[in-house]
Every structure is written in structure tokens, then in C-alpha cells.
Amino acid sequence: MPDKAPNKQEMQQFVDGFRQSAPYINAFRGRTFVIVFGGEVVADEQFAALTHDIALLNSLGIRLVLVHGARPQIEQRLKARKSKFKYVSGLRITDDIALACVKEASGTVRLEIEALLSMGLANSPMAGARIRVASGNFVTARPLGIREGVDHQHTGEVRRIDREAIDHQLNDGAIVLLSPTGYSPTGEIFNLTALEVATATTAAINADKLICLVDGKGLLDAKKRLLRQLTLNEAEATLAGKRKLPAEIVEPFKAAVEACRHGAPRAHLINRHADGALLQELFTRDGVGTLITADEYEGIRRATIDDVGGILALIEPQEAAGLLVRRSRENIEMEIGDFIVVERDGMIIACAALHPFCNEAAGELACLVAHADYQGMGYGDSLLNAIERSATEQQLSLLFTLTTRATHWFRERGFVNSELKSLPVKRRELYNCQRNSKVLSKQIAT
């Protein structure tokens, strides 16, 4: 018996989701992402689904470098040999027995990943796709050496990443797979950490993103709420702060910050346990993890003529609800120089305008709007601060606004009730008595 046909709401959700993902599909084509995950991810029963998602990214033209860990697999083999890693000052010592376990575990994990990425079975989401995986001696390492009198033996650190060789494989359409090991020019093998390999590779190949699959949702604030986005400065301040971060998030968070410091525009912390989290993070506007940005992912800026359509789409629902006076496209175009906007991944999510009345040293704050999905997130305050700075720059000493429903919001921010006669003459002549808007004003220091 055939499955029940999707209802109209389900179909609309699919259409809306597909439309929302389309800009990202286009933007990510030809971009380079480094994805790092621990051996726990490989051992998880959901790993097959993750490899299908990785294969999907590859099919969309995204250049992928995967860096895997192997800690649980190594520890399992050490336990079987009745041995374990030794640590001094937080640094691992890799003796001969441990190195043998590292080589065995890393090789096994690598083969498992290659096998899953090579699947072309009918029950695979990527049926018929032929995806090549390239592994090799892309990482040159050197010994960590003797520190504080302790010889760390086969524990090493990254010396160089073979960018040319990796680029060659990526340009040829292959997924590059790196293990947490490195090789010296004299033929020695060193035990590395997956996060160190990932950050070094991200910097060496100028990757666009470092994506860390972690335990938990991502970085949480003091109230256990997910922090969806941090600038690099905010992330560095969080690391330097006194708040203790969960142990499982500290090292990935440090790696993400390090990647952004060395040129990666963005780094992501994504929950490894959530099915489809990788796709949700990359192809939805707000994602499901924590994003750290070295560039301005979103920011307040002056509007341009290209923003007219985005502003109209933003304010039309407010106009329909009677919250704003209707404005035509021609009106927005003529006054576009008065607008400032908040842009998030190419979408205008908030705006405001400052209409100056220079003869009276006054300015009207108008059209202060945030998209319904982003209300209550502080964009109104950010726009108000930007408008006040602009008023100061234009030597306007009085800021006023007309509102029908937001009186208390403005009063909480220093505005006071004013008389209609306090408005500039030209603005007073345009007052709509039918709307009966409240007049509020605020003195601006110039």
C-alpha cells in the first residue's frame, strides 16, 4: 500500500525549506570546508547517515577535507594490551606500544570511512554517485620533543601541510581524508591530534570554514541557552573569561577560534548526535549550532538602492497590520539614503530610517522594523543606537518619532511624550490625524 501523500502544509514546508537553502547551495559551490570529528563519531550508529550527508555536500560542488580522530579506538587497543597513554602537564606521551595502537586504529578508522563514502547501493541517498576519497602523506610532522625533562617520544606536532597536493585532489573532485598522524622527512610517524591537523589544514589551504562536530548543542551561555553566533572578539573574550566551559567543548572551541584567527571566515560547532545537523547548520539561515565569525556575518550598514526590495519585503507585513504608514517603492528609492539596515547572510532582517530636518536641527526616526523571526533579539536597540550616532554626526539635537503601538518601548529608551506642535513645520503638515499617532522625542547630545 503506498505511503500517505503529503498534505498541503507539509508540501509548503518542503517548498519553503528548499527555497531557503537555494542561496546557500549556490554560494557554497566551489568553496572549501574542513570537517573534523572524533573517533566517537565514527563508532556511532548514526555515522552512516553523516557520511551520506558529506557525500551530498560533495555532489553540490563543495570541496571537502575530512579530519578524523581515533581516541576511543586507540584506547580500546591499548586496553587490550594492558597499557594506556601517559600524560604530563596535559601533553600525551606516545611510547612504542601506543604508537602501534595509533597506527592500527587510525588505519582501521580511515578504511571504515572510505568504505562508507564509497557506497553506491540502492538504499543509499547517494545511489549511483561515484565519490573518490584521497588519503596520503599530506601532513609533515616533527617530534614534540623533550619538555620539562620529559621525552614525549612519538607524540608530534604539525610542521607543514602539503597544500599543493591537497588542492590537486580537491580540484579533481575528490574528498581528502586526513588521519591524526604525521610523517617526518626521515620516515618517522608521529601521533597528532585531529583538531591540530584540522586547524593547520584550514589555514594552509585557506579554507572557507572549519566545522567541528562536538558533543552537545554547541556553546551555551550561563543560562544553558545555545549561543548561535559569536564574533571572533566575543569568542576570544569567552575563552579568556572566568566562566568554566564544559570539558568536551573547550578544545573544539579553541580550534574554531584559532582557525578564524588564521584566516578562516567562519567556524562552526555542531552537535554530532543530531541527525542532519550538518545540513541544517549549512543550509538554514540560523543553523543549529554555534557560529564563530572572523568577518561580519551580519552588521548594520547604510542601505543602497539594491536594498529597496529587501526593505519593502520587510515592512509590508507591518503596513498590512496598520503598524506602519504605507510606502511605495518610489518613496523608498527616493529616501534610500536615509535608511540603515541589518543584513544577515544576504537577507535584510531589520531596518530604520532617519529623516533629517536640518533647519530645526531635528530628525525623525521612522520605519524601525525587525523581521518577525528576529524580534526580541536586540536589533531594535542596535538600530536605535546607530540612528542616534547618525543624528549626532549630522548635528541634529532632537530625535523624534511617531508611533501608534510602541510608545512604551521608546519611553523605556529615553523618549518622552511631546506635543504635535513640537514637530518641524513640514512634518507637522504631513501628520495623519486618522492614525492619531503619539509623538515622542529625545534630546541628542551633539
C-alpha beads as a LAMMPS data file, in Angstrom:
LAMMPS data file: protein, C-alpha beads

446 atoms
445 bonds

1 atom types
1 bond types

-500.0 500.0 xlo xhi
-500.0 500.0 ylo yhi
-500.0 500.0 zlo zhi

Masses

1 110.0

Atoms # bond

1 1 1 0.000 0.000 0.000
2 1 1 1.541 3.386 -0.951
3 1 1 2.544 5.814 1.757
4 1 1 0.118 8.551 2.615
5 1 1 0.541 11.529 0.304
6 1 1 1.965 14.647 1.975
7 1 1 -0.620 17.238 2.912
8 1 1 -0.613 20.822 1.714
9 1 1 1.182 22.123 4.813
10 1 1 3.948 19.542 4.502
11 1 1 4.435 20.370 0.840
12 1 1 4.604 24.087 1.626
13 1 1 7.198 23.425 4.330
14 1 1 9.258 21.494 1.808
15 1 1 8.995 24.295 -0.764
16 1 1 9.871 26.975 1.804
17 1 1 12.833 24.959 3.057
18 1 1 14.125 24.289 -0.434
19 1 1 13.839 27.943 -1.374
20 1 1 15.671 28.963 1.782
21 1 1 18.510 26.539 1.089
22 1 1 18.920 27.535 -2.577
23 1 1 21.088 30.642 -1.936
24 1 1 23.467 28.574 0.200
25 1 1 23.714 25.824 -2.419
26 1 1 24.763 28.455 -4.924
27 1 1 27.106 30.279 -2.530
28 1 1 28.917 27.133 -1.337
29 1 1 29.689 25.693 -4.763
30 1 1 33.473 25.684 -5.177
31 1 1 34.100 26.608 -1.520
32 1 1 36.412 24.602 0.730
33 1 1 35.234 23.210 4.069
34 1 1 37.304 21.305 6.640
35 1 1 35.190 18.974 8.801
36 1 1 36.746 17.462 11.922
37 1 1 35.220 14.762 14.106
38 1 1 36.432 12.400 16.795
39 1 1 36.628 8.642 16.726
40 1 1 33.434 8.618 18.804
41 1 1 31.570 9.873 15.749
42 1 1 32.884 7.027 13.627
43 1 1 31.825 4.497 16.256
44 1 1 28.314 5.993 16.453
45 1 1 25.479 4.181 14.674
46 1 1 24.484 7.468 13.019
47 1 1 27.826 7.767 11.253
48 1 1 26.489 6.158 8.065
49 1 1 23.880 8.923 7.808
50 1 1 26.590 11.529 8.343
51 1 1 28.692 10.102 5.520
52 1 1 25.650 10.308 3.230
53 1 1 25.315 13.989 4.129
54 1 1 29.021 14.502 3.451
55 1 1 28.620 12.801 0.087
56 1 1 25.694 15.132 -0.633
57 1 1 27.871 18.170 0.077
58 1 1 30.478 16.799 -2.316
59 1 1 27.843 16.321 -5.010
60 1 1 26.867 20.002 -4.631
61 1 1 30.375 21.042 -5.627
62 1 1 31.752 21.743 -2.144
63 1 1 35.442 20.912 -1.726
64 1 1 35.774 18.801 1.411
65 1 1 38.636 17.875 3.692
66 1 1 37.702 15.422 6.450
67 1 1 39.885 15.032 9.533
68 1 1 39.044 12.108 11.785
69 1 1 40.126 11.264 15.296
70 1 1 40.608 7.783 16.730
71 1 1 40.866 8.187 20.502
72 1 1 38.339 5.510 21.595
73 1 1 39.668 3.067 19.022
74 1 1 43.242 3.666 20.219
75 1 1 42.275 3.334 23.868
76 1 1 40.453 0.092 23.130
77 1 1 43.626 -1.370 21.649
78 1 1 45.769 -0.066 24.499
79 1 1 43.421 -1.668 26.983
80 1 1 43.679 -4.986 25.153
81 1 1 47.453 -4.741 25.570
82 1 1 47.051 -3.743 29.212
83 1 1 48.609 -0.382 28.521
84 1 1 47.420 3.246 28.408
85 1 1 48.523 6.729 27.453
86 1 1 50.658 8.655 29.891
87 1 1 50.138 12.400 30.277
88 1 1 52.487 15.072 31.649
89 1 1 51.199 18.659 32.027
90 1 1 48.278 17.761 29.790
91 1 1 50.520 16.502 26.975
92 1 1 50.304 12.916 25.795
93 1 1 53.316 10.633 25.716
94 1 1 53.236 8.139 22.859
95 1 1 55.552 5.224 23.530
96 1 1 56.226 2.327 21.141
97 1 1 53.162 0.339 22.232
98 1 1 50.901 3.377 21.980
99 1 1 52.255 4.224 18.514
100 1 1 51.465 0.714 17.301
101 1 1 47.897 1.167 18.557
102 1 1 47.678 4.606 16.909
103 1 1 48.727 3.201 13.538
104 1 1 46.364 0.255 13.769
105 1 1 43.376 2.295 14.961
106 1 1 43.912 5.183 12.522
107 1 1 44.235 2.805 9.605
108 1 1 41.063 0.944 10.569
109 1 1 39.040 4.133 11.028
110 1 1 40.281 5.532 7.743
111 1 1 39.257 2.373 5.894
112 1 1 35.812 2.417 7.503
113 1 1 35.246 5.997 6.389
114 1 1 36.443 5.268 2.857
115 1 1 34.125 2.259 2.665
116 1 1 31.073 4.249 3.738
117 1 1 31.863 7.092 1.333
118 1 1 32.238 4.555 -1.468
119 1 1 28.732 3.165 -1.042
120 1 1 26.678 3.192 -4.220
121 1 1 23.889 0.935 -3.023
122 1 1 20.270 1.397 -3.928
123 1 1 19.328 2.138 -0.320
124 1 1 21.824 4.979 -0.089
125 1 1 20.686 8.604 -0.513
126 1 1 23.577 8.971 -2.956
127 1 1 22.747 5.917 -5.068
128 1 1 24.748 5.898 -8.281
129 1 1 27.143 8.616 -7.147
130 1 1 30.837 7.868 -7.534
131 1 1 32.806 9.665 -4.855
132 1 1 36.556 9.336 -4.679
133 1 1 38.436 9.622 -1.396
134 1 1 42.083 10.640 -1.307
135 1 1 44.338 9.852 1.638
136 1 1 48.103 10.190 1.810
137 1 1 51.131 11.746 3.422
138 1 1 49.748 15.281 3.302
139 1 1 50.884 16.150 6.847
140 1 1 54.535 16.621 7.747
141 1 1 55.186 16.454 11.482
142 1 1 58.034 16.855 13.928
143 1 1 58.504 15.454 17.425
144 1 1 57.131 17.339 20.372
145 1 1 60.484 16.504 21.907
146 1 1 61.651 16.822 25.474
147 1 1 59.709 19.266 27.593
148 1 1 60.398 19.924 31.249
149 1 1 62.740 16.956 31.134
150 1 1 60.121 14.558 29.774
151 1 1 60.557 12.872 26.379
152 1 1 57.194 12.710 24.609
153 1 1 58.625 10.137 22.188
154 1 1 56.262 9.588 19.236
155 1 1 53.908 12.462 20.092
156 1 1 54.356 15.145 17.476
157 1 1 53.079 18.463 16.178
158 1 1 52.234 19.653 12.691
159 1 1 55.173 21.058 10.797
160 1 1 53.690 21.565 7.328
161 1 1 50.560 20.795 5.323
162 1 1 51.071 19.880 1.665
163 1 1 48.695 22.458 0.257
164 1 1 49.515 21.783 -3.386
165 1 1 48.791 18.062 -3.082
166 1 1 45.510 18.654 -1.256
167 1 1 44.423 21.300 -3.765
168 1 1 45.206 18.914 -6.606
169 1 1 42.911 16.267 -5.144
170 1 1 40.150 18.769 -4.368
171 1 1 40.335 20.252 -7.861
172 1 1 39.928 16.741 -9.194
173 1 1 36.664 16.311 -7.268
174 1 1 37.948 14.025 -4.519
175 1 1 37.226 14.223 -0.810
176 1 1 40.519 14.461 1.077
177 1 1 40.670 12.351 4.234
178 1 1 43.316 13.095 6.880
179 1 1 44.179 10.973 9.898
180 1 1 45.637 12.246 13.206
181 1 1 49.139 11.213 12.201
182 1 1 52.053 12.927 10.513
183 1 1 55.300 11.899 8.880
184 1 1 58.806 13.272 9.158
185 1 1 61.237 13.628 6.235
186 1 1 63.223 10.803 7.834
187 1 1 60.271 8.408 7.704
188 1 1 59.098 8.583 11.307
189 1 1 55.404 8.514 12.233
190 1 1 54.023 10.854 14.883
191 1 1 50.809 10.843 16.845
192 1 1 48.899 14.137 16.432
193 1 1 45.512 15.440 17.483
194 1 1 42.714 15.685 14.935
195 1 1 41.937 19.269 15.969
196 1 1 45.546 20.369 15.413
197 1 1 45.591 18.743 11.974
198 1 1 42.245 20.369 11.140
199 1 1 43.229 23.905 12.184
200 1 1 46.605 23.683 10.455
201 1 1 44.945 22.408 7.278
202 1 1 42.264 25.109 7.399
203 1 1 44.948 27.786 7.494
204 1 1 47.214 26.160 4.916
205 1 1 44.572 25.711 2.211
206 1 1 42.693 28.939 3.015
207 1 1 39.506 27.026 3.738
208 1 1 36.249 28.940 3.975
209 1 1 35.005 27.037 7.007
210 1 1 36.175 24.813 9.823
211 1 1 33.326 22.608 11.053
212 1 1 33.757 20.796 14.373
213 1 1 31.325 18.017 15.292
214 1 1 31.062 18.102 19.072
215 1 1 29.200 16.586 21.988
216 1 1 26.239 18.774 22.899
217 1 1 24.409 21.514 21.023
218 1 1 27.357 23.870 20.831
219 1 1 28.468 26.720 23.051
220 1 1 25.905 27.604 25.727
221 1 1 25.506 30.786 27.747
222 1 1 25.249 30.965 31.534
223 1 1 21.533 30.082 31.316
224 1 1 22.233 26.979 29.192
225 1 1 20.884 28.626 26.040
226 1 1 22.632 27.998 22.736
227 1 1 24.857 30.841 21.573
228 1 1 24.126 30.817 17.864
229 1 1 26.733 33.336 16.831
230 1 1 29.892 34.948 18.188
231 1 1 32.314 37.340 16.569
232 1 1 35.970 36.420 16.889
233 1 1 36.432 39.099 19.547
234 1 1 33.472 37.771 21.537
235 1 1 34.764 34.207 21.244
236 1 1 38.225 35.213 22.450
237 1 1 36.670 37.091 25.378
238 1 1 34.635 33.999 26.270
239 1 1 37.770 31.857 26.296
240 1 1 39.589 34.398 28.444
241 1 1 36.655 34.821 30.822
242 1 1 36.130 33.241 34.196
243 1 1 33.133 31.121 33.239
244 1 1 34.072 27.456 33.154
245 1 1 33.189 25.804 29.866
246 1 1 32.239 22.117 29.560
247 1 1 35.327 19.971 29.044
248 1 1 34.013 18.448 25.822
249 1 1 33.580 21.852 24.176
250 1 1 36.798 23.607 25.235
251 1 1 39.246 22.148 22.705
252 1 1 36.896 22.351 19.681
253 1 1 36.053 25.927 20.681
254 1 1 39.760 26.796 20.883
255 1 1 40.293 25.188 17.469
256 1 1 37.438 27.201 15.971
257 1 1 38.874 30.438 17.358
258 1 1 42.349 29.507 16.137
259 1 1 41.009 28.826 12.639
260 1 1 39.343 32.247 12.494
261 1 1 42.495 33.932 13.792
262 1 1 44.414 32.431 10.886
263 1 1 42.081 33.475 8.123
264 1 1 39.020 31.209 8.065
265 1 1 35.968 33.474 7.682
266 1 1 33.779 31.151 9.746
267 1 1 33.944 28.186 12.088
268 1 1 31.059 26.061 13.375
269 1 1 30.447 23.901 16.441
270 1 1 27.705 21.367 15.626
271 1 1 26.067 18.656 17.707
272 1 1 27.383 15.309 16.499
273 1 1 24.398 13.443 17.930
274 1 1 21.684 15.251 15.939
275 1 1 20.780 13.555 12.663
276 1 1 21.084 16.025 9.783
277 1 1 22.656 18.744 11.946
278 1 1 25.410 19.333 9.381
279 1 1 22.870 20.105 6.655
280 1 1 20.697 22.195 8.960
281 1 1 23.669 24.292 10.035
282 1 1 24.840 24.952 6.497
283 1 1 21.569 25.375 4.613
284 1 1 19.306 27.255 7.012
285 1 1 19.670 30.889 7.930
286 1 1 20.091 30.432 11.675
287 1 1 21.566 26.928 11.769
288 1 1 21.509 24.641 14.780
289 1 1 24.976 25.128 16.270
290 1 1 27.366 27.905 17.258
291 1 1 28.918 30.027 14.522
292 1 1 32.136 31.983 15.086
293 1 1 32.826 34.662 12.517
294 1 1 36.056 36.403 11.649
295 1 1 34.255 38.583 9.116
296 1 1 30.974 40.462 9.536
297 1 1 28.365 37.740 9.163
298 1 1 25.751 40.343 9.849
299 1 1 26.097 44.034 10.529
300 1 1 24.443 47.404 10.438
301 1 1 25.233 49.402 7.345
302 1 1 23.904 52.149 5.144
303 1 1 21.250 50.987 2.708
304 1 1 21.852 51.083 -1.036
305 1 1 19.459 51.089 -3.945
306 1 1 19.900 47.312 -4.176
307 1 1 18.248 47.002 -0.753
308 1 1 14.920 48.528 -1.783
309 1 1 13.307 45.150 -2.495
310 1 1 14.509 43.715 0.812
311 1 1 13.219 46.732 2.750
312 1 1 9.821 46.537 1.060
313 1 1 9.548 42.807 1.847
314 1 1 10.414 43.579 5.470
315 1 1 7.934 46.413 6.039
316 1 1 4.960 45.165 4.014
317 1 1 3.625 42.870 6.811
318 1 1 3.857 45.813 9.232
319 1 1 1.995 48.041 6.786
320 1 1 -0.706 45.413 6.291
321 1 1 -1.175 45.237 10.058
322 1 1 -1.529 49.021 10.271
323 1 1 1.658 49.430 12.284
324 1 1 3.419 51.470 9.607
325 1 1 2.313 54.041 7.075
326 1 1 2.372 52.567 3.575
327 1 1 5.386 53.472 1.491
328 1 1 5.709 52.976 -2.242
329 1 1 8.797 51.624 -3.979
330 1 1 9.355 55.097 -5.428
331 1 1 9.235 56.623 -1.956
332 1 1 11.777 54.132 -0.592
333 1 1 14.036 54.694 -3.597
334 1 1 13.945 58.486 -3.121
335 1 1 14.746 58.187 0.598
336 1 1 17.130 55.222 0.457
337 1 1 19.978 57.394 1.703
338 1 1 18.121 57.851 4.988
339 1 1 17.902 54.096 5.697
340 1 1 20.191 51.790 7.598
341 1 1 19.750 48.034 7.506
342 1 1 20.833 44.874 9.276
343 1 1 21.813 42.170 6.797
344 1 1 22.138 38.508 7.685
345 1 1 23.537 36.205 5.006
346 1 1 22.186 38.394 2.216
347 1 1 18.734 38.979 3.758
348 1 1 17.582 42.302 5.211
349 1 1 16.271 41.370 8.664
350 1 1 15.859 44.843 10.198
351 1 1 15.852 48.466 9.116
352 1 1 15.292 52.031 10.280
353 1 1 15.389 55.481 8.705
354 1 1 16.500 58.920 9.900
355 1 1 14.783 61.731 8.015
356 1 1 16.639 64.975 8.832
357 1 1 15.067 68.421 9.231
358 1 1 18.292 70.356 9.292
359 1 1 16.802 73.846 9.713
360 1 1 15.293 72.769 13.031
361 1 1 18.282 70.547 13.980
362 1 1 15.814 67.675 14.292
363 1 1 15.486 64.216 12.816
364 1 1 12.630 61.737 12.535
365 1 1 13.242 58.107 13.436
366 1 1 10.970 56.190 11.087
367 1 1 10.337 52.711 9.784
368 1 1 12.042 50.895 12.688
369 1 1 11.268 47.246 11.873
370 1 1 12.713 43.811 12.616
371 1 1 11.681 40.645 10.807
372 1 1 9.231 38.518 12.809
373 1 1 11.827 35.733 13.173
374 1 1 14.326 38.150 14.761
375 1 1 12.203 40.204 17.098
376 1 1 13.270 40.311 20.731
377 1 1 16.923 39.769 19.794
378 1 1 18.183 43.333 20.331
379 1 1 18.152 44.581 16.747
380 1 1 15.820 47.460 17.663
381 1 1 18.304 48.744 20.231
382 1 1 21.204 48.334 17.816
383 1 1 19.378 50.302 15.132
384 1 1 18.339 52.999 17.599
385 1 1 21.966 53.411 18.697
386 1 1 23.052 53.688 15.073
387 1 1 20.352 56.272 14.347
388 1 1 21.421 58.338 17.366
389 1 1 25.050 58.245 16.213
390 1 1 23.965 59.355 12.745
391 1 1 21.901 62.189 14.248
392 1 1 24.929 63.335 16.225
393 1 1 27.105 63.270 13.108
394 1 1 24.516 65.434 11.315
395 1 1 24.411 67.822 14.315
396 1 1 20.748 67.091 14.989
397 1 1 19.926 67.835 18.619
398 1 1 16.388 66.408 18.663
399 1 1 15.230 62.956 17.623
400 1 1 11.501 62.356 17.340
401 1 1 9.253 59.528 16.255
402 1 1 5.552 58.897 15.669
403 1 1 4.064 55.618 16.825
404 1 1 0.689 54.020 17.469
405 1 1 1.712 50.952 19.498
406 1 1 5.347 51.189 20.569
407 1 1 5.068 54.104 22.998
408 1 1 6.382 52.192 25.993
409 1 1 9.333 50.751 24.053
410 1 1 10.504 54.245 23.151
411 1 1 9.830 55.678 26.617
412 1 1 11.965 52.929 28.155
413 1 1 14.799 54.212 25.957
414 1 1 14.672 57.842 26.960
415 1 1 11.935 59.260 24.732
416 1 1 9.256 61.472 26.269
417 1 1 5.729 62.346 25.179
418 1 1 5.640 65.525 23.117
419 1 1 3.098 67.820 21.527
420 1 1 2.309 67.850 17.829
421 1 1 3.362 71.492 17.711
422 1 1 6.902 70.460 18.686
423 1 1 7.409 68.832 15.265
424 1 1 9.121 70.680 12.430
425 1 1 6.588 72.589 10.366
426 1 1 6.999 70.427 7.246
427 1 1 6.484 67.250 9.269
428 1 1 3.517 68.696 11.105
429 1 1 1.807 69.377 7.782
430 1 1 2.074 65.668 6.900
431 1 1 0.588 64.457 10.194
432 1 1 -2.250 61.960 9.652
433 1 1 -4.995 62.759 12.141
434 1 1 -6.798 59.485 11.380
435 1 1 -3.838 57.452 12.654
436 1 1 -3.653 59.653 15.764
437 1 1 -0.008 58.674 16.305
438 1 1 1.734 59.562 19.541
439 1 1 4.647 61.981 19.242
440 1 1 7.758 61.131 21.254
441 1 1 11.094 62.918 21.290
442 1 1 14.553 62.621 22.759
443 1 1 17.361 65.143 23.131
444 1 1 20.605 64.109 21.438
445 1 1 23.986 65.362 22.596
446 1 1 25.852 66.953 19.697

Bonds

1 1 1 2
2 1 2 3
3 1 3 4
4 1 4 5
5 1 5 6
6 1 6 7
7 1 7 8
8 1 8 9
9 1 9 10
10 1 10 11
11 1 11 12
12 1 12 13
13 1 13 14
14 1 14 15
15 1 15 16
16 1 16 17
17 1 17 18
18 1 18 19
19 1 19 20
20 1 20 21
21 1 21 22
22 1 22 23
23 1 23 24
24 1 24 25
25 1 25 26
26 1 26 27
27 1 27 28
28 1 28 29
29 1 29 30
30 1 30 31
31 1 31 32
32 1 32 33
33 1 33 34
34 1 34 35
35 1 35 36
36 1 36 37
37 1 37 38
38 1 38 39
39 1 39 40
40 1 40 41
41 1 41 42
42 1 42 43
43 1 43 44
44 1 44 45
45 1 45 46
46 1 46 47
47 1 47 48
48 1 48 49
49 1 49 50
50 1 50 51
51 1 51 52
52 1 52 53
53 1 53 54
54 1 54 55
55 1 55 56
56 1 56 57
57 1 57 58
58 1 58 59
59 1 59 60
60 1 60 61
61 1 61 62
62 1 62 63
63 1 63 64
64 1 64 65
65 1 65 66
66 1 66 67
67 1 67 68
68 1 68 69
69 1 69 70
70 1 70 71
71 1 71 72
72 1 72 73
73 1 73 74
74 1 74 75
75 1 75 76
76 1 76 77
77 1 77 78
78 1 78 79
79 1 79 80
80 1 80 81
81 1 81 82
82 1 82 83
83 1 83 84
84 1 84 85
85 1 85 86
86 1 86 87
87 1 87 88
88 1 88 89
89 1 89 90
90 1 90 91
91 1 91 92
92 1 92 93
93 1 93 94
94 1 94 95
95 1 95 96
96 1 96 97
97 1 97 98
98 1 98 99
99 1 99 100
100 1 100 101
101 1 101 102
102 1 102 103
103 1 103 104
104 1 104 105
105 1 105 106
106 1 106 107
107 1 107 108
108 1 108 109
109 1 109 110
110 1 110 111
111 1 111 112
112 1 112 113
113 1 113 114
114 1 114 115
115 1 115 116
116 1 116 117
117 1 117 118
118 1 118 119
119 1 119 120
120 1 120 121
121 1 121 122
122 1 122 123
123 1 123 124
124 1 124 125
125 1 125 126
126 1 126 127
127 1 127 128
128 1 128 129
129 1 129 130
130 1 130 131
131 1 131 132
132 1 132 133
133 1 133 134
134 1 134 135
135 1 135 136
136 1 136 137
137 1 137 138
138 1 138 139
139 1 139 140
140 1 140 141
141 1 141 142
142 1 142 143
143 1 143 144
144 1 144 145
145 1 145 146
146 1 146 147
147 1 147 148
148 1 148 149
149 1 149 150
150 1 150 151
151 1 151 152
152 1 152 153
153 1 153 154
154 1 154 155
155 1 155 156
156 1 156 157
157 1 157 158
158 1 158 159
159 1 159 160
160 1 160 161
161 1 161 162
162 1 162 163
163 1 163 164
164 1 164 165
165 1 165 166
166 1 166 167
167 1 167 168
168 1 168 169
169 1 169 170
170 1 170 171
171 1 171 172
172 1 172 173
173 1 173 174
174 1 174 175
175 1 175 176
176 1 176 177
177 1 177 178
178 1 178 179
179 1 179 180
180 1 180 181
181 1 181 182
182 1 182 183
183 1 183 184
184 1 184 185
185 1 185 186
186 1 186 187
187 1 187 188
188 1 188 189
189 1 189 190
190 1 190 191
191 1 191 192
192 1 192 193
193 1 193 194
194 1 194 195
195 1 195 196
196 1 196 197
197 1 197 198
198 1 198 199
199 1 199 200
200 1 200 201
201 1 201 202
202 1 202 203
203 1 203 204
204 1 204 205
205 1 205 206
206 1 206 207
207 1 207 208
208 1 208 209
209 1 209 210
210 1 210 211
211 1 211 212
212 1 212 213
213 1 213 214
214 1 214 215
215 1 215 216
216 1 216 217
217 1 217 218
218 1 218 219
219 1 219 220
220 1 220 221
221 1 221 222
222 1 222 223
223 1 223 224
224 1 224 225
225 1 225 226
226 1 226 227
227 1 227 228
228 1 228 229
229 1 229 230
230 1 230 231
231 1 231 232
232 1 232 233
233 1 233 234
234 1 234 235
235 1 235 236
236 1 236 237
237 1 237 238
238 1 238 239
239 1 239 240
240 1 240 241
241 1 241 242
242 1 242 243
243 1 243 244
244 1 244 245
245 1 245 246
246 1 246 247
247 1 247 248
248 1 248 249
249 1 249 250
250 1 250 251
251 1 251 252
252 1 252 253
253 1 253 254
254 1 254 255
255 1 255 256
256 1 256 257
257 1 257 258
258 1 258 259
259 1 259 260
260 1 260 261
261 1 261 262
262 1 262 263
263 1 263 264
264 1 264 265
265 1 265 266
266 1 266 267
267 1 267 268
268 1 268 269
269 1 269 270
270 1 270 271
271 1 271 272
272 1 272 273
273 1 273 274
274 1 274 275
275 1 275 276
276 1 276 277
277 1 277 278
278 1 278 279
279 1 279 280
280 1 280 281
281 1 281 282
282 1 282 283
283 1 283 284
284 1 284 285
285 1 285 286
286 1 286 287
287 1 287 288
288 1 288 289
289 1 289 290
290 1 290 291
291 1 291 292
292 1 292 293
293 1 293 294
294 1 294 295
295 1 295 296
296 1 296 297
297 1 297 298
298 1 298 299
299 1 299 300
300 1 300 301
301 1 301 302
302 1 302 303
303 1 303 304
304 1 304 305
305 1 305 306
306 1 306 307
307 1 307 308
308 1 308 309
309 1 309 310
310 1 310 311
311 1 311 312
312 1 312 313
313 1 313 314
314 1 314 315
315 1 315 316
316 1 316 317
317 1 317 318
318 1 318 319
319 1 319 320
320 1 320 321
321 1 321 322
322 1 322 323
323 1 323 324
324 1 324 325
325 1 325 326
326 1 326 327
327 1 327 328
328 1 328 329
329 1 329 330
330 1 330 331
331 1 331 332
332 1 332 333
333 1 333 334
334 1 334 335
335 1 335 336
336 1 336 337
337 1 337 338
338 1 338 339
339 1 339 340
340 1 340 341
341 1 341 342
342 1 342 343
343 1 343 344
344 1 344 345
345 1 345 346
346 1 346 347
347 1 347 348
348 1 348 349
349 1 349 350
350 1 350 351
351 1 351 352
352 1 352 353
353 1 353 354
354 1 354 355
355 1 355 356
356 1 356 357
357 1 357 358
358 1 358 359
359 1 359 360
360 1 360 361
361 1 361 362
362 1 362 363
363 1 363 364
364 1 364 365
365 1 365 366
366 1 366 367
367 1 367 368
368 1 368 369
369 1 369 370
370 1 370 371
371 1 371 372
372 1 372 373
373 1 373 374
374 1 374 375
375 1 375 376
376 1 376 377
377 1 377 378
378 1 378 379
379 1 379 380
380 1 380 381
381 1 381 382
382 1 382 383
383 1 383 384
384 1 384 385
385 1 385 386
386 1 386 387
387 1 387 388
388 1 388 389
389 1 389 390
390 1 390 391
391 1 391 392
392 1 392 393
393 1 393 394
394 1 394 395
395 1 395 396
396 1 396 397
397 1 397 398
398 1 398 399
399 1 399 400
400 1 400 401
401 1 401 402
402 1 402 403
403 1 403 404
404 1 404 405
405 1 405 406
406 1 406 407
407 1 407 408
408 1 408 409
409 1 409 410
410 1 410 411
411 1 411 412
412 1 412 413
413 1 413 414
414 1 414 415
415 1 415 416
416 1 416 417
417 1 417 418
418 1 418 419
419 1 419 420
420 1 420 421
421 1 421 422
422 1 422 423
423 1 423 424
424 1 424 425
425 1 425 426
426 1 426 427
427 1 427 428
428 1 428 429
429 1 429 430
430 1 430 431
431 1 431 432
432 1 432 433
433 1 433 434
434 1 434 435
435 1 435 436
436 1 436 437
437 1 437 438
438 1 438 439
439 1 439 440
440 1 440 441
441 1 441 442
442 1 442 443
443 1 443 444
444 1 444 445
445 1 445 446
